[in-house]
């Protein structure tokens, strides 16, 4: 069995940002030389995630809006009454008592997840016709890493 590891570093310009990394993951598979196996893609930070979905701006924007309703950012007004009701009591995340302002980003990580495992068949990512792989940043503006681990034969 072959194992190949690649690290990527991101420093996003936006606090929250979707970055398509499908090509990076396929490049790691190419570098590994495997034909059959799996690839693990994992954000190495607790305020980021990895997600597979369609690369369509509306879906990406809708998803971020939905995540904001489930884990409202404290640095902007709640989107609606549901978001207000889902906010923490007594009105701000307890995590912020230590000086941070990214409590919502930690919860978004729980919803999107920090990693995915993808199949490799005939030396190609075996994705559906519209599927793309994204690095999901929820607290950007500083350097963060991602690991791509390819395993197979």
C-alpha positions as CSV (number, residue, x, y, z in Angstrom):
1,X,0.0,0.0,0.0
2,X,1.2,3.5,-0.8
3,X,0.7,6.5,1.4
4,X,1.2,10.1,0.2
5,X,0.7,13.2,2.3
6,X,0.3,16.8,1.0
7,X,-0.2,19.9,3.2
8,X,-1.8,23.1,1.9
9,X,-1.8,26.5,3.7
10,X,-4.6,29.0,3.3
11,X,-4.8,32.6,4.4
12,X,-8.2,33.8,3.2
13,X,-9.0,37.4,2.4
14,X,-12.5,37.0,3.8
15,X,-13.6,35.9,7.3
16,X,-15.8,33.2,5.7
17,X,-14.9,31.8,2.4
18,X,-15.4,28.6,0.2
19,X,-12.3,27.6,-1.7
20,X,-12.6,24.8,-4.3
21,X,-9.8,22.4,-3.8
22,X,-10.9,19.5,-6.1
23,X,-7.9,20.1,-8.3
24,X,-5.5,20.1,-5.4
25,X,-6.9,16.8,-4.2
26,X,-6.6,15.2,-7.6
27,X,-3.0,16.5,-7.9
28,X,-2.2,14.7,-4.7
29,X,-3.7,11.5,-6.1
30,X,-1.6,12.0,-9.3
31,X,1.5,12.5,-7.3
32,X,0.9,9.3,-5.2
33,X,0.7,7.1,-8.3
34,X,-2.2,5.0,-6.9
35,X,-4.9,3.7,-9.1
36,X,-7.3,2.4,-6.5
37,X,-7.8,3.6,-2.9
38,X,-9.1,6.5,-0.8
39,X,-8.1,10.1,0.0
40,X,-8.7,11.8,3.3
41,X,-9.0,15.6,3.2
42,X,-8.9,17.2,6.6
43,X,-8.9,20.8,7.8
44,X,-6.3,21.1,10.6
45,X,-8.2,23.8,12.4
46,X,-11.4,23.8,14.4
47,X,-13.0,26.8,12.7
48,X,-12.7,25.4,9.2
49,X,-14.1,22.4,7.4
50,X,-14.1,20.3,4.2
51,X,-17.2,19.9,2.2
52,X,-18.4,18.2,-1.0
53,X,-21.1,19.8,-3.0
54,X,-21.9,21.6,-6.3
55,X,-19.7,24.6,-7.2
56,X,-22.7,26.9,-7.8
57,X,-22.6,30.3,-6.1
58,X,-26.2,30.2,-5.0
59,X,-25.7,26.9,-3.1
60,X,-22.6,28.3,-1.5
61,X,-24.3,31.5,-0.4
62,X,-27.5,29.7,0.7
63,X,-25.4,27.3,2.8
64,X,-23.6,30.1,4.5
65,X,-26.9,31.8,5.2
66,X,-28.3,28.6,6.6
67,X,-25.2,28.1,8.8
68,X,-25.5,31.6,10.1
69,X,-29.1,30.9,11.2
70,X,-28.0,27.7,13.0
71,X,-24.8,29.2,14.5
72,X,-25.4,33.0,14.4
73,X,-22.2,35.1,14.3
74,X,-22.1,37.5,17.2
75,X,-20.4,40.1,15.2
76,X,-23.5,40.8,13.1
77,X,-27.2,41.1,13.8
78,X,-29.2,37.8,13.7
79,X,-30.8,37.1,10.3
80,X,-34.2,36.4,11.8
81,X,-36.1,35.3,15.0
82,X,-35.0,31.7,14.5
83,X,-31.3,32.8,14.4
84,X,-31.9,34.9,17.5
85,X,-33.5,32.0,19.3
86,X,-30.7,29.7,18.4
87,X,-28.1,32.1,19.7
88,X,-26.4,31.3,23.0
89,X,-27.7,32.5,26.4
90,X,-27.0,35.0,27.8
91,X,-26.6,36.6,24.3
92,X,-23.0,35.8,23.4
93,X,-20.9,32.6,23.1
94,X,-19.2,31.6,26.3
95,X,-16.1,31.0,24.2
96,X,-15.8,34.7,23.8
97,X,-15.1,35.2,27.5
98,X,-11.5,34.4,26.7
99,X,-11.3,37.2,24.2
100,X,-12.2,35.4,21.0
101,X,-15.1,36.4,18.7
102,X,-15.4,33.2,16.7
103,X,-17.8,30.9,18.7
104,X,-20.0,30.6,15.7
105,X,-17.1,29.3,13.5
106,X,-16.6,26.4,16.0
107,X,-20.3,25.4,15.7
108,X,-20.2,25.7,11.9
109,X,-17.3,23.2,11.9
110,X,-19.6,20.7,13.7
111,X,-22.2,21.1,11.0
112,X,-19.9,21.0,7.9
113,X,-17.4,18.6,9.5
114,X,-13.6,18.9,9.3
115,X,-12.9,16.1,6.9
116,X,-14.1,13.9,4.1
117,X,-13.0,10.6,2.7
118,X,-13.2,10.2,-1.1
119,X,-12.9,7.1,-3.3
120,X,-10.2,6.9,-6.0
121,X,-10.9,4.6,-9.0
122,X,-8.7,4.3,-12.0
123,X,-6.4,7.0,-10.6
124,X,-9.2,9.6,-10.5
125,X,-11.4,11.0,-7.7
126,X,-14.6,9.1,-8.1
127,X,-17.0,12.0,-7.6
128,X,-20.5,12.5,-8.9
129,X,-21.1,14.7,-12.0
130,X,-21.5,17.9,-10.1
131,X,-19.5,17.2,-6.9
132,X,-16.5,19.4,-6.0
133,X,-14.4,19.5,-2.9
134,X,-14.2,22.7,-0.9
135,X,-12.2,24.0,2.0
136,X,-14.7,25.9,4.2
137,X,-13.2,28.8,6.1
138,X,-15.4,30.2,8.9
139,X,-12.8,32.4,10.7
140,X,-10.3,33.5,8.2
141,X,-7.6,36.2,8.0
142,X,-4.8,34.0,9.3
143,X,-2.8,31.1,8.1
144,X,-4.5,27.7,8.4
145,X,-3.5,24.2,7.1
146,X,-5.2,21.3,5.4
147,X,-3.8,17.8,5.1
148,X,-4.5,15.5,2.1
149,X,-3.6,11.9,2.8
150,X,-3.8,9.4,-0.2
151,X,-3.8,5.7,0.6
152,X,-4.0,2.9,-2.0
153,X,-2.3,0.8,-4.6
